[in-house]
C-alpha cells in the first residue's frame, strides 16, 4: 500500500516570473526530493528560465518559406485566403525526466512558468499543472493586493493549493 502511494506523488511546485525570478515555491511531500536551500532554488529558477528560452529558439522550422529566409508567417488553413495569421507560439522545454522524478513546465502566455515536480509514475501531470494555474489565476491574480512579478504571499492560494495536492497525493 505504501509503495502505491509513493509511486504517484506530487513533490513540489515552483513558480518563476517572466524575468526568471523565483516568486513561489512549495514542497508537498517531504520524503520525495532532497531538500535544497533557498539560494539553490533561486539558481534553479534562473537556470531553467535560460534553458527554456534557448530551447524555445531551437524549434525546427516548419514553413519552407521561412527556411528560404522569407519571414512571412505560415498561412493558417482555416483562415480565409489573404489574411495573415500569427505563427505558433514557441514552446521550449516542457518535460525533464530523470530516474527519480519528472519536472513538468507549464508556460503561460505572460511568460510565467509553473514547474511541477512529480514522481515518474504520476499520471495526468498536464491536467494537474493546469489546475494549479487556475488556482493561481483565481486566488493570486485576482487578489487586489498582489503586485505582478513579485513573490506570491496569498494565504487563500496556499490553502486551496495544499488541499488540491493532498487530494492528488492521497489517490
DSSP file (Angstrom, degrees, kcal/mol; ACC not computed):
  #  RESIDUE AA STRUCTURE BP1 BP2  ACC     N-H-->O    O-->H-N    N-H-->O    O-->H-N    TCO  KAPPA ALPHA  PHI   PSI    X-CA   Y-CA   Z-CA
    1    1 A X     >        0   0    0      0, 0.0     4,-1.8     0, 0.0     5,-0.1   0.000 360.0 360.0 360.0 -43.3    0.0    0.0    0.0
    2    2 A X  H  >  +     0   0    0      1,-0.2     4,-2.1     2,-0.2     5,-0.2   0.876 360.0  56.9 -64.4 -37.6    2.8    2.4    0.9
    3    3 A X  H  > S+     0   0    0      1,-0.2     4,-1.4     2,-0.2    -1,-0.2   0.918 106.9  48.5 -59.3 -45.1    4.6    1.6   -2.4
    4    4 A X  H  > S+     0   0    0      1,-0.2     4,-0.5     2,-0.2    -1,-0.2   0.899 109.8  52.2 -63.2 -41.1    1.5    2.7   -4.4
    5    5 A X  H >< S+     0   0    0     -4,-1.8     3,-0.7     1,-0.2    -1,-0.2   0.890 112.1  44.4 -64.4 -40.5    1.1    5.9   -2.5
    6    6 A X  H 3< S+     0   0    0     -4,-2.1     3,-0.3     1,-0.2    -1,-0.2   0.716 103.7  65.9 -76.5 -20.6    4.7    7.0   -3.1
    7    7 A X  H 3< S+     0   0    0     -4,-1.4   114,-0.4     1,-0.3     2,-0.3   0.598 105.2  42.4 -81.8  -8.4    4.6    6.0   -6.8
    8    8 A X  S << S+     0   0    0     -3,-0.7     2,-0.4    -4,-0.5    -1,-0.3  -0.695  86.5 138.7-134.2  82.3    2.1    8.7   -7.7
    9    9 A X        -     0   0    0     -3,-0.3   110,-2.5    -2,-0.3     2,-0.6  -0.966  49.8-141.5-134.7 140.2    3.1   11.8   -5.8
   10   10 A X  E     -A  118   0A   0     -2,-0.4   108,-0.3   108,-0.2     3,-0.1  -0.908  25.0-179.6 -94.2 120.9    3.4   15.5   -6.4
   11   11 A X  E     -     0   0A   0    106,-2.7    17,-3.5    -2,-0.6    18,-1.5   0.914  51.6 -16.3 -89.7 -48.6    6.6   16.6   -4.7
   12   12 A X  E     -AB 117  27A   0    105,-1.4   105,-2.8    15,-0.3     2,-0.4  -0.979  46.3-141.3-157.8 162.1    6.9   20.3   -5.2
   13   13 A X  E     -AB 116  26A   0     13,-2.5    13,-2.3    -2,-0.3     2,-0.4  -0.998  13.6-175.7-131.8 136.1    5.8   23.4   -7.1
   14   14 A X  E     -AB 115  25A   0    101,-2.5   101,-3.4    -2,-0.4     2,-0.5  -0.998   8.1-160.1-128.5 135.8    8.0   26.3   -8.2
   15   15 A X  E     -AB 114  24A   0      9,-2.7     8,-2.6    -2,-0.4     9,-1.4  -0.975   7.9-166.9-117.6 130.2    6.6   29.4  -10.0
   16   16 A X  E     -AB 113  22A   0     97,-2.9    97,-2.8    -2,-0.5     6,-0.2  -0.945  15.2-132.4-117.8 133.0    9.0   31.6  -12.0
   17   17 A X    >   -     0   0    0      4,-2.8     3,-2.0    -2,-0.4    96,-0.1  -0.204  37.7 -92.6 -76.5 175.7    8.2   35.1  -13.2
   18   18 A X  T 3  S+     0   0    0      1,-0.3    -1,-0.1     2,-0.1    94,-0.1   0.664 125.8  55.5 -68.0 -14.8    8.8   36.2  -16.8
   19   19 A X  T 3  S-     0   0    0      2,-0.1    -1,-0.3   130,-0.1    93,-0.1   0.457 122.6-102.5 -93.0  -2.1   12.2   37.6  -15.9
   20   20 A X  S <  S+     0   0    0     -3,-2.0     2,-0.3     1,-0.3    29,-0.2   0.562  74.7 140.8  94.3   9.4   13.4   34.3  -14.4
   21   21 A X        -     0   0    0     24,-0.1    -4,-2.8    25,-0.1     2,-0.5  -0.632  57.3-114.3 -88.4 144.9   12.9   35.2  -10.8
   22   22 A X  E     +B   16   0A   0     -2,-0.3    -6,-0.2    -6,-0.2     3,-0.1  -0.649  40.3 165.1 -76.0 120.2   11.5   32.7   -8.2
   23   23 A X  E     +     0   0A   0     -8,-2.6   129,-3.0    -2,-0.5     2,-0.3   0.547  63.8  14.4-113.5 -11.6    8.2   34.0   -7.0
   24   24 A X  E     +B   15   0A   0     -9,-1.4    -9,-2.7   127,-0.2    -1,-0.3  -0.946  54.7 171.8-161.0 139.5    6.8   30.9   -5.3
   25   25 A X  E     +B   14   0A   0     -2,-0.3     2,-0.3   -11,-0.2   -11,-0.2  -0.973   5.2 172.9-148.8 141.1    8.0   27.5   -4.0
   26   26 A X  E     -B   13   0A   0    -13,-2.3   -13,-2.5    -2,-0.3     2,-0.5  -0.981  19.7-149.6-149.2 131.4    6.2   24.9   -2.0
   27   27 A X  E     +B   12   0A   0     -2,-0.3   -15,-0.3   -15,-0.2     3,-0.2  -0.897  15.5 176.2-101.8 130.2    7.2   21.3   -1.0
   28   28 A X  S    S+     0   0    0    -17,-3.5     2,-0.5    -2,-0.5   -16,-0.2   0.697  71.3  39.3-105.2 -25.7    4.3   18.9   -0.6
   29   29 A X    >>  -     0   0    0    -18,-1.5     3,-1.9     1,-0.1     4,-0.7  -0.864  61.9-169.1-133.7  97.8    5.9   15.6    0.1
   30   30 A X  T 34 S+     0   0    0     -2,-0.5    -1,-0.1     1,-0.3     5,-0.1   0.791  86.0  55.8 -58.7 -32.6    9.0   15.9    2.3
   31   31 A X  T 34 S+     0   0    0      1,-0.1    -1,-0.3     3,-0.1     3,-0.1   0.533  98.2  68.4 -80.1  -4.4   10.1   12.3    1.7
   32   32 A X  T <4 S+     0   0    0     -3,-1.9     2,-0.3     1,-0.1    -2,-0.2   0.989 100.0  22.5 -81.6 -64.2   10.2   12.8   -2.1
   33   33 A X  S  < S-     0   0    0     -4,-0.7    -1,-0.1   -22,-0.1     2,-0.1  -0.721  84.3-101.1-106.8 153.3   13.0   15.1   -3.1
   34   34 A X        -     0   0    0     -2,-0.3     2,-0.2     1,-0.1    -1,-0.1  -0.471  47.5-105.5 -65.9 143.7   16.2   16.1   -1.2
   35   35 A X        -     0   0    0     -2,-0.1     2,-0.3    -5,-0.1    -1,-0.1  -0.521  38.9-167.1 -72.8 135.9   15.9   19.5    0.4
   36   36 A X        -     0   0    0     -2,-0.2    -3,-0.0     1,-0.1     5,-0.0  -0.902  23.0-103.1-123.0 156.6   17.7   22.3   -1.3
   37   37 A X     >  -     0   0    0     -2,-0.3     4,-1.9     1,-0.1     5,-0.1  -0.194  29.5-110.3 -73.5 165.3   18.5   25.7    0.0
   38   38 A X  H  > S+     0   0    0      1,-0.2     4,-2.2     2,-0.2     5,-0.2   0.879 120.7  55.5 -61.4 -38.7   16.7   28.9   -1.0
   39   39 A X  H  > S+     0   0    0      1,-0.2     4,-2.2     2,-0.2    -1,-0.2   0.906 106.7  49.8 -61.4 -41.9   19.8   30.0   -2.8
   40   40 A X  H  > S+     0   0    0      1,-0.2     4,-2.7     2,-0.2    -1,-0.2   0.864 108.5  53.3 -65.4 -35.7   19.7   26.8   -4.9
   41   41 A X  H  X S+     0   0    0     -4,-1.9     4,-2.5     2,-0.2    -2,-0.2   0.903 108.3  49.9 -64.3 -40.8   16.1   27.3   -5.7
   42   42 A X  H  X S+     0   0    0     -4,-2.2     4,-2.2     2,-0.2    -2,-0.2   0.909 112.3  47.3 -63.0 -42.0   16.9   30.8   -7.0
   43   43 A X  H  X S+     0   0    0     -4,-2.2     4,-2.8     2,-0.2     5,-0.2   0.914 111.3  51.6 -64.9 -42.9   19.7   29.4   -9.1
   44   44 A X  H  X S+     0   0    0     -4,-2.7     4,-2.8     2,-0.2     5,-0.2   0.915 109.9  49.5 -59.4 -44.5   17.3   26.6  -10.4
   45   45 A X  H  X S+     0   0    0     -4,-2.5     4,-2.2     2,-0.2    -2,-0.2   0.939 114.4  43.6 -61.7 -48.4   14.7   29.2  -11.3
   46   46 A X  H  X S+     0   0    0     -4,-2.2     4,-2.0     2,-0.2    -2,-0.2   0.893 115.6  48.3 -65.4 -40.4   17.2   31.4  -13.3
   47   47 A X  H  X S+     0   0    0     -4,-2.8     4,-2.7     2,-0.2     5,-0.2   0.929 111.9  48.4 -66.5 -45.6   18.8   28.4  -14.9
   48   48 A X  H  X S+     0   0    0     -4,-2.8     4,-2.9    -5,-0.2     5,-0.2   0.906 109.3  54.2 -61.7 -40.3   15.6   26.8  -16.0
   49   49 A X  H  X S+     0   0    0     -4,-2.2     4,-2.1    -5,-0.2    -1,-0.2   0.926 111.5  44.9 -59.1 -45.2   14.4   30.2  -17.4
   50   50 A X  H  X S+     0   0    0     -4,-2.0     4,-2.1     2,-0.2    -2,-0.2   0.916 114.2  47.4 -66.0 -44.4   17.5   30.5  -19.5
   51   51 A X  H  X S+     0   0    0     -4,-2.7     4,-2.8     1,-0.2     5,-0.2   0.897 111.3  52.4 -64.3 -39.9   17.4   26.9  -20.7
   52   52 A X  H  X S+     0   0    0     -4,-2.9     4,-1.8    -5,-0.2    -1,-0.2   0.915 109.3  49.5 -61.8 -42.9   13.7   27.3  -21.5
   53   53 A X  H  X S+     0   0    0     -4,-2.1     4,-1.0    -5,-0.2    -2,-0.2   0.901 113.1  46.4 -63.8 -41.1   14.4   30.4  -23.6
   54   54 A X  H >X S+     0   0    0     -4,-2.1     4,-0.7     1,-0.2     3,-0.6   0.929 112.1  49.2 -68.3 -44.9   17.2   28.7  -25.5
   55   55 A X  H 3< S+     0   0    0     -4,-2.8     3,-0.5     1,-0.2    37,-0.4   0.806 104.4  60.2 -67.3 -27.0   15.1   25.5  -26.2
   56   56 A X  H >< S+     0   0    0     -4,-1.8     3,-0.7     1,-0.2    -1,-0.2   0.832 105.6  48.7 -66.0 -30.6   12.2   27.7  -27.4
   57   57 A X  H << S+     0   0    0     -4,-1.0    -1,-0.2    -3,-0.6    -2,-0.2   0.614  99.2  68.9 -82.9 -12.7   14.5   29.1  -30.1
   58   58 A X  T 3<  +     0   0    0     -4,-0.7    -1,-0.2    -3,-0.5    -2,-0.2   0.429  67.9 129.7 -86.0   1.0   15.7   25.6  -31.1
   59   59 A X    <   -     0   0    0     -3,-0.7     2,-0.0    -4,-0.2     3,-0.0  -0.273  66.3-109.0 -55.9 138.0   12.3   24.6  -32.6
   60   60 A X        -     0   0    0      1,-0.1     2,-0.4     2,-0.0    -1,-0.1  -0.368  34.0-104.2 -67.9 150.5   12.6   23.2  -36.1
   61   61 A X        -     0   0    0      1,-0.2    -1,-0.1    -3,-0.1     3,-0.0  -0.631  36.1-179.4 -77.3 126.7   11.4   25.4  -39.0
   62   62 A X        +     0   0    0     -2,-0.4     2,-0.6     1,-0.1    -1,-0.2   0.628  60.8  75.9-100.5 -18.1    8.1   24.0  -40.2
   63   63 A X    >>  -     0   0    0      1,-0.1     4,-1.4    11,-0.0     3,-0.5  -0.856  66.3-152.8-101.3 120.1    7.5   26.6  -43.0
   64   64 A X  H 3> S+     0   0    0     -2,-0.6     4,-1.1     1,-0.2     6,-0.2   0.825  96.8  58.4 -60.4 -30.6    9.5   26.1  -46.2
   65   65 A X  H 34>S+     0   0    0      1,-0.2     5,-2.1     2,-0.2     3,-0.3   0.880 103.6  51.8 -66.4 -36.7    9.3   29.8  -46.9
   66   66 A X  H X45S+     0   0    0     -3,-0.5     3,-1.3     1,-0.2    -1,-0.2   0.844 104.0  57.5 -67.8 -32.7   11.0   30.6  -43.6
   67   67 A X  H 3<5S+     0   0    0     -4,-1.4    -1,-0.2     1,-0.3    -2,-0.2   0.816 103.3  54.2 -65.8 -29.5   13.8   28.2  -44.5
   68   68 A X  T 3<5S-     0   0    0     -4,-1.1    -1,-0.3    -3,-0.3    -2,-0.2   0.470 128.5 -98.1 -83.6  -1.6   14.5   30.2  -47.6
   69   69 A X  T < 5S+     0   0    0     -3,-1.3     2,-0.5     1,-0.4    -3,-0.2   0.405  82.3 132.4 101.4  -1.9   14.8   33.4  -45.5
   70   70 A X      < -     0   0    0     -5,-2.1    -1,-0.4    -6,-0.2    -2,-0.1  -0.729  41.4-160.6 -84.2 128.8   11.3   34.7  -46.0
   71   71 A X        +     0   0    0     -2,-0.5    -1,-0.1    -3,-0.1     2,-0.1   0.229  43.4 128.2 -99.7  15.2    9.8   35.8  -42.7
   72   72 A X        -     0   0    0      1,-0.1    -6,-0.1    -7,-0.1     3,-0.1  -0.451  67.0-104.0 -68.7 142.7    6.1   35.8  -43.5
   73   73 A X        -     0   0    0      1,-0.1     2,-0.1    -2,-0.1    -1,-0.1  -0.304  39.9 -96.9 -66.4 152.2    4.0   33.8  -41.1
   74   74 A X        -     0   0    0      1,-0.1    11,-0.2    10,-0.1    -1,-0.1  -0.457  45.9-108.4 -67.1 137.5    2.8   30.4  -42.2
   75   75 A X        -     0   0    0     -2,-0.1     2,-0.6     9,-0.1    -1,-0.1  -0.387  24.1-126.1 -69.4 146.3   -0.8   30.6  -43.5
   76   76 A X    >   -     0   0    0      7,-0.4     3,-1.4     4,-0.1     7,-0.1  -0.825  10.1-146.3 -90.3 122.3   -3.5   29.1  -41.4
   77   77 A X  T 3  S+     0   0    0     -2,-0.6    -1,-0.1     1,-0.3     4,-0.1   0.778  99.9  52.6 -61.9 -24.5   -5.5   26.6  -43.5
   78   78 A X  T 3  S+     0   0    0      2,-0.1    -1,-0.3    -3,-0.0     2,-0.2   0.644  93.9  89.9 -84.0 -14.4   -8.7   27.5  -41.5
   79   79 A X  S <  S-     0   0    0     -3,-1.4     3,-0.1     1,-0.1     6,-0.1  -0.504  90.1 -97.9 -82.7 150.7   -8.2   31.3  -42.2
   80   80 A X    >   -     0   0    0     -2,-0.2     3,-1.6     1,-0.1    -4,-0.1  -0.315  55.3 -84.9 -61.3 150.3   -9.7   33.0  -45.3
   81   81 A X  T 3  S+     0   0    0      1,-0.2    -1,-0.1    -4,-0.1     3,-0.1  -0.256 112.4  23.1 -59.3 142.1   -7.3   33.4  -48.2
   82   82 A X  T 3  S+     0   0    0      1,-0.2     2,-0.6    -3,-0.1    -1,-0.2   0.335  91.3 116.8  87.6  -7.1   -5.1   36.5  -48.0
   83   83 A X    <   -     0   0    0     -3,-1.6    -7,-0.4    -7,-0.1    -1,-0.2  -0.846  60.2-136.6 -99.1 124.2   -5.3   37.0  -44.2
   84   84 A X        -     0   0    0     -2,-0.6     2,-0.3    -9,-0.1    -9,-0.1  -0.517  20.5-161.2 -77.0 144.3   -2.1   36.7  -42.3
   85   85 A X        -     0   0    0    -11,-0.2     2,-0.1    -2,-0.2   -12,-0.1  -0.841  25.0 -95.6-122.4 161.9   -2.1   34.7  -39.1
   86   86 A X        -     0   0    0     -2,-0.3     3,-0.1     1,-0.1     2,-0.0  -0.454  42.4-112.9 -73.1 146.9    0.2   34.6  -36.2
   87   87 A X        -     0   0    0      1,-0.1    -1,-0.1    -2,-0.1     3,-0.1  -0.323  46.0 -79.7 -72.0 164.3    2.8   31.9  -36.1
   88   88 A X        -     0   0    0      1,-0.1    -1,-0.1    -2,-0.0     2,-0.1  -0.350  53.6-105.7 -60.9 142.1    2.7   29.1  -33.5
   89   89 A X        -     0   0    0      1,-0.1     2,-0.3    -3,-0.1    -1,-0.1  -0.416  37.2-106.7 -67.8 148.6    4.0   30.2  -30.1
   90   90 A X        -     0   0    0      1,-0.1   -34,-0.1    -2,-0.1    -1,-0.1  -0.566  30.7-165.3 -77.2 138.6    7.4   28.8  -29.2
   91   91 A X        -     0   0    0     -2,-0.3   -35,-0.2   -35,-0.2    -1,-0.1   0.896  12.5-176.7 -96.7 -43.9    7.1   26.1  -26.5
   92   92 A X        -     0   0    0    -37,-0.4     2,-0.2   -36,-0.2   -40,-0.1  -0.288  54.7  -6.8  74.7-167.0   10.6   25.5  -25.2
   93   93 A X        +     0   0    0    -41,-0.2     3,-0.1     1,-0.2   -37,-0.1  -0.441  62.3 164.9 -66.4 126.0   11.4   22.8  -22.6
   94   94 A X        +     0   0    0      1,-0.3    11,-3.4    -2,-0.2     2,-0.4   0.750  60.3  24.5-112.4 -37.6    8.3   21.2  -21.3
   95   95 A X  E     -C  104   0A   0      9,-0.2     2,-0.5     2,-0.0    -1,-0.3  -0.997  50.5-176.2-137.1 134.3    9.3   18.0  -19.5
   96   96 A X  E     -C  103   0A   0      7,-2.6     7,-3.4    -2,-0.4     2,-0.4  -0.986  17.4-172.9-126.3 118.5   12.6   16.9  -17.9
   97   97 A X  E     +C  102   0A   0     -2,-0.5     5,-0.2     5,-0.2     2,-0.2  -0.938   8.6 174.2-121.5 134.4   12.6   13.4  -16.6
   98   98 A X        -     0   0    0      3,-3.0    22,-0.0    -2,-0.4    -2,-0.0  -0.561  51.2 -89.5-117.9-173.6   15.1   11.6  -14.5
   99   99 A X  S    S+     0   0    0     -2,-0.2    21,-0.1     1,-0.2     3,-0.1   0.796 124.6  31.3 -67.3 -28.3   15.2    8.1  -12.9
  100  100 A X  S    S+     0   0    0      1,-0.2    20,-0.3    19,-0.1     2,-0.3   0.662 124.0   9.7-109.6 -20.2   13.6    9.5   -9.7
  101  101 A X        -     0   0    0     18,-0.2    -3,-3.0    19,-0.1     2,-0.4  -0.977  56.1-131.1-155.3 165.5   11.3   12.4  -10.7
  102  102 A X  E     -CD  97 118A   0     16,-3.0    16,-2.8    -2,-0.3     2,-0.6  -0.981  12.5-155.1-122.3 136.5    9.7   14.3  -13.5
  103  103 A X  E     -CD  96 117A   0     -7,-3.4    -7,-2.6    -2,-0.4     2,-0.5  -0.958  14.1-170.1-111.0 115.4    9.8   18.1  -13.9
  104  104 A X  E     -CD  95 116A   0     12,-2.5    12,-2.7    -2,-0.6     2,-0.4  -0.906   5.2-156.2-108.9 132.6    6.8   19.4  -15.9
  105  105 A X  E     - D   0 115A   0    -11,-3.4     2,-0.5    -2,-0.5    10,-0.2  -0.910   9.1-169.5-111.1 133.6    6.7   23.0  -17.1
  106  106 A X  E     - D   0 114A   0      8,-2.3     8,-2.5    -2,-0.4     2,-0.6  -0.980  11.1-161.8-118.4 116.5    3.6   25.0  -17.9
  107  107 A X  E     - D   0 113A   0     -2,-0.5     6,-0.2     6,-0.2     2,-0.1  -0.873   9.3-147.6-101.8 121.0    4.5   28.3  -19.6
  108  108 A X    >   -     0   0    0      4,-2.9     3,-1.3    -2,-0.6    -1,-0.0  -0.292  29.3-104.4 -80.9 170.1    1.7   30.9  -19.6
  109  109 A X  T 3  S+     0   0    0      1,-0.3    -1,-0.1     2,-0.1    -2,-0.0   0.748 122.2  55.4 -65.9 -23.3    1.0   33.4  -22.3
  110  110 A X  T 3  S-     0   0    0      2,-0.1    -1,-0.3     1,-0.0   -92,-0.1   0.506 121.7-105.3 -88.1  -4.4    2.5   36.1  -20.0
  111  111 A X  S <  S+     0   0    0     -3,-1.3     2,-0.3     1,-0.4    -2,-0.1   0.401  73.2 140.2  96.7  -2.7    5.8   34.2  -19.5
  112  112 A X        -     0   0    0    -94,-0.1    -4,-2.9   -93,-0.1     2,-0.4  -0.585  40.0-149.7 -72.7 135.0    5.2   32.9  -16.0
  113  113 A X  E     -AD  16 107A   0    -97,-2.8   -97,-2.9    -2,-0.3     2,-0.6  -0.911  10.1-158.4-114.3 135.1    6.4   29.4  -15.7
  114  114 A X  E     -AD  15 106A   0     -8,-2.5    -8,-2.3    -2,-0.4     2,-0.6  -0.954   9.5-166.0-109.5 119.3    4.9   26.7  -13.4
  115  115 A X  E     -AD  14 105A   0   -101,-3.4  -101,-2.5    -2,-0.6     2,-0.6  -0.932   3.4-169.6-110.0 118.3    7.3   23.9  -12.6
  116  116 A X  E     -AD  13 104A   0    -12,-2.7   -12,-2.5    -2,-0.6     2,-0.6  -0.935   8.7-154.5-112.4 121.9    5.8   20.8  -11.0
  117  117 A X  E     +AD  12 103A   0   -105,-2.8  -106,-2.7    -2,-0.6  -105,-1.4  -0.849  28.6 160.6 -95.7 121.5    8.0   18.1   -9.6
  118  118 A X  E     -AD  10 102A   0    -16,-2.8   -16,-3.0    -2,-0.6  -108,-0.2  -0.838  45.3 -87.6-133.0 169.5    6.3   14.7   -9.6
  119  119 A X    >   -     0   0    0   -110,-2.5     3,-1.6    -2,-0.3   -18,-0.2  -0.459  43.5-114.9 -69.7 153.5    7.1   11.0   -9.4
  120  120 A X  T 3  S+     0   0    0    -20,-0.3    -1,-0.1     1,-0.3   -19,-0.1   0.746 116.2  55.2 -65.7 -21.8    7.7    9.5  -12.8
  121  121 A X  T 3  S+     0   0    0   -114,-0.4    -1,-0.3  -112,-0.1     2,-0.2   0.479  77.7 122.0 -88.8  -2.6    4.6    7.3  -12.4
  122  122 A X    <   -     0   0    0     -3,-1.6     3,-0.4  -113,-0.2     2,-0.2  -0.428  53.7-146.0 -64.9 127.1    2.3   10.3  -11.7
  123  123 A X        +     0   0    0      1,-0.2     5,-0.1    -2,-0.2    -2,-0.1  -0.592  69.0  16.3 -93.5 156.1   -0.5   10.3  -14.3
  124  124 A X     >  +     0   0    0     -2,-0.2     4,-2.0     1,-0.1    -1,-0.2   0.852  66.1 158.5  55.4  43.9   -2.2   13.4  -15.9
  125  125 A X  H  > S+     0   0    0     -3,-0.4     4,-2.8     1,-0.2     5,-0.2   0.861  71.4  57.8 -65.3 -35.2    0.5   15.9  -14.8
  126  126 A X  H  > S+     0   0    0      1,-0.2     4,-1.7     2,-0.2    -1,-0.2   0.885 107.4  47.2 -63.2 -37.7   -0.6   18.3  -17.5
  127  127 A X  H  > S+     0   0    0      2,-0.2     4,-1.9     1,-0.2    -1,-0.2   0.908 112.7  50.1 -67.3 -42.4   -4.1   18.3  -16.0
  128  128 A X  H  X S+     0   0    0     -4,-2.0     4,-2.1     1,-0.2    -2,-0.2   0.926 110.9  47.6 -61.6 -46.5   -2.7   18.9  -12.5
  129  129 A X  H  X S+     0   0    0     -4,-2.8     4,-1.9     1,-0.2    -1,-0.2   0.840 110.0  52.6 -69.9 -32.1   -0.5   21.7  -13.6
  130  130 A X  H  X S+     0   0    0     -4,-1.7     4,-2.2    -5,-0.2    -1,-0.2   0.883 108.8  50.5 -68.0 -36.9   -3.3   23.5  -15.5
  131  131 A X  H  X S+     0   0    0     -4,-1.9     4,-2.3     2,-0.2    -2,-0.2   0.886 108.1  52.5 -66.6 -38.1   -5.5   23.2  -12.3
  132  132 A X  H  X S+     0   0    0     -4,-2.1     4,-2.3     1,-0.2    -2,-0.2   0.909 109.0  50.7 -61.2 -41.5   -2.6   24.7  -10.3
  133  133 A X  H  X S+     0   0    0     -4,-1.9     4,-2.8     2,-0.2    -2,-0.2   0.898 107.9  52.4 -63.1 -40.5   -2.5   27.6  -12.8
  134  134 A X  H  X S+     0   0    0     -4,-2.2     4,-2.5     2,-0.2    -2,-0.2   0.908 109.3  49.3 -62.2 -41.2   -6.3   28.1  -12.5
  135  135 A X  H  X S+     0   0    0     -4,-2.3     4,-2.8     2,-0.2     5,-0.4   0.905 111.1  50.5 -62.8 -40.8   -5.9   28.3   -8.7
  136  136 A X  H  X>S+     0   0    0     -4,-2.3     4,-2.2     1,-0.2     5,-2.1   0.922 111.7  47.5 -61.4 -45.5   -3.1   30.9   -9.2
  137  137 A X  I  <>S+     0   0    0     -4,-2.8     5,-0.6     3,-0.2    -2,-0.2   0.904 117.2  43.0 -63.8 -41.1   -5.3   32.9  -11.6
  138  138 A X  I  <5S+     0   0    0     -4,-2.5    -2,-0.2    -5,-0.2    -1,-0.2   0.891 127.5  24.8 -73.3 -40.6   -8.3   32.8   -9.2
  139  139 A X  I  <5S+     0   0    0     -4,-2.8    18,-0.3    -5,-0.2    -3,-0.2   0.635 131.8  29.2-107.5 -15.5   -6.5   33.5   -5.9
  140  140 A X  I ><5S+     0   0    0     -4,-2.2     3,-1.3    -5,-0.4     6,-0.3   0.800 121.6  42.2-106.6 -55.0   -3.3   35.3   -6.8
  141  141 A X  I 3 <S+     0   0    0     -5,-2.1    -3,-0.2     1,-0.3    -4,-0.1   0.795 117.2  48.6 -68.3 -27.2   -4.0   37.3   -9.9
  142  142 A X  T 3 <S+     0   0    0     -5,-0.6     2,-0.6    -6,-0.3    -1,-0.3   0.426  85.5 107.2 -90.6   1.4   -7.5   38.4   -8.8
  143  143 A X    X   -     0   0    0     -3,-1.3     3,-1.6     1,-0.1    -4,-0.1  -0.709  64.5-149.8 -79.5 118.5   -6.1   39.5   -5.4
  144  144 A X  T 3  S+     0   0    0     -2,-0.6    -1,-0.1     1,-0.3    -4,-0.0   0.686  94.2  54.7 -65.8 -15.7   -6.1   43.3   -5.4
  145  145 A X  T 3  S+     0   0    0     -5,-0.1     2,-0.4     2,-0.1    -1,-0.3   0.514  84.0 102.6 -94.7  -5.5   -3.1   43.4   -3.1
  146  146 A X    <   -     0   0    0     -3,-1.6     2,-0.5    -6,-0.3     6,-0.1  -0.637  60.8-149.5 -82.1 132.8   -0.8   41.3   -5.3
  147  147 A X    >   -     0   0    0     -2,-0.4     3,-1.7     4,-0.2    -2,-0.1  -0.884  28.3-105.9-101.0 130.3    1.8   43.1   -7.3
  148  148 A X  T 3  S+     0   0    0     -2,-0.5     3,-0.1     1,-0.2    -1,-0.1  -0.161  99.2  11.8 -55.2 144.1    2.8   41.5  -10.6
  149  149 A X  T 3  S+     0   0    0      1,-0.2    -1,-0.2  -133,-0.0     2,-0.2   0.461 102.5 115.3  69.0   4.0    6.1   39.7  -10.8
  150  150 A X  S <  S-     0   0    0     -3,-1.7    -1,-0.2     1,-0.1  -127,-0.1  -0.608  80.4 -74.2 -98.8 162.5    6.6   39.9   -7.0
  151  151 A X        -     0   0    0     -2,-0.2     2,-0.5     1,-0.1    -4,-0.2  -0.237  53.0-111.6 -55.9 142.7    6.7   36.9   -4.6
  152  152 A X        +     0   0    0   -129,-3.0     2,-0.3  -137,-0.1    -1,-0.1  -0.672  41.7 167.2 -82.6 120.3    3.4   35.3   -4.0
  153  153 A X        +     0   0    0     -2,-0.5     2,-0.4   -13,-0.1    -1,-0.1  -0.741  23.2 135.2-131.5  82.1    2.1   35.8   -0.5
  154  154 A X     >  -     0   0    0     -2,-0.3     4,-2.2     1,-0.1     5,-0.1  -0.927  37.6-163.8-137.7 109.0   -1.6   34.7   -0.6
  155  155 A X  H  > S+     0   0    0     -2,-0.4     4,-2.6     1,-0.2     5,-0.2   0.865  91.9  54.5 -61.5 -39.0   -3.0   32.5    2.2
  156  156 A X  H  > S+     0   0    0      2,-0.2     4,-2.5     1,-0.2     5,-0.2   0.906 108.7  48.9 -64.6 -40.5   -6.1   31.5    0.3
  157  157 A X  H  > S+     0   0    0    -18,-0.3     4,-2.7     2,-0.2     5,-0.3   0.928 111.1  50.8 -61.8 -45.4   -3.9   30.3   -2.7
  158  158 A X  H  X S+     0   0    0     -4,-2.2     4,-2.5     1,-0.2    -2,-0.2   0.920 112.6  45.9 -58.4 -45.4   -1.8   28.3   -0.2
  159  159 A X  H  X S+     0   0    0     -4,-2.6     4,-2.3     2,-0.2    -2,-0.2   0.935 115.5  44.3 -65.7 -47.3   -4.8   26.7    1.4
  160  160 A X  H  X S+     0   0    0     -4,-2.5     4,-2.3     2,-0.2    -2,-0.2   0.899 115.4  48.8 -65.6 -40.5   -6.5   25.8   -1.9
  161  161 A X  H  X S+     0   0    0     -4,-2.7     4,-2.7    -5,-0.2     5,-0.2   0.936 111.9  48.1 -64.4 -47.4   -3.3   24.5   -3.5
  162  162 A X  H  X S+     0   0    0     -4,-2.5     4,-2.4    -5,-0.3    -2,-0.2   0.899 111.8  50.4 -61.2 -41.2   -2.4   22.4   -0.5
  163  163 A X  H  X S+     0   0    0     -4,-2.3     4,-1.9    -5,-0.2    -1,-0.2   0.921 112.3  47.1 -62.2 -44.8   -6.0   20.9   -0.4
  164  164 A X  H  X S+     0   0    0     -4,-2.3     4,-1.9     2,-0.2    -2,-0.2   0.923 113.8  46.3 -64.4 -45.6   -5.8   20.1   -4.1
  165  165 A X  H  X S+     0   0    0     -4,-2.7     4,-3.0     1,-0.2  -155,-0.2   0.874 109.9  54.0 -68.8 -36.8   -2.3   18.5   -3.9
  166  166 A X  H  X S+     0   0    0     -4,-2.4     4,-1.4    -5,-0.2    -1,-0.2   0.907 107.2  52.5 -61.1 -40.4   -3.3   16.5   -0.8
  167  167 A X  H  < S+     0   0    0     -4,-1.9     4,-0.3    -5,-0.2    -2,-0.2   0.916 112.8  44.2 -60.6 -43.6   -6.3   15.1   -2.8
  168  168 A X  H >< S+     0   0    0     -4,-1.9     3,-1.3     1,-0.2    -2,-0.2   0.929 113.0  50.2 -67.3 -45.7   -4.0   14.1   -5.6
  169  169 A X  H 3< S+     0   0    0     -4,-3.0    -1,-0.2     1,-0.3    -2,-0.2   0.704 106.5  56.5 -69.1 -19.0   -1.3   12.6   -3.3
  170  170 A X  T 3<        0   0    0     -4,-1.4    -1,-0.3     1,-0.2    -2,-0.2   0.511 360.0 360.0 -90.7  -3.7   -3.9   10.5   -1.4
  171  171 A X    <         0   0    0     -3,-1.3    -1,-0.2    -4,-0.3    -2,-0.1   0.491 360.0 360.0 -73.1 360.0   -5.3    8.8   -4.5
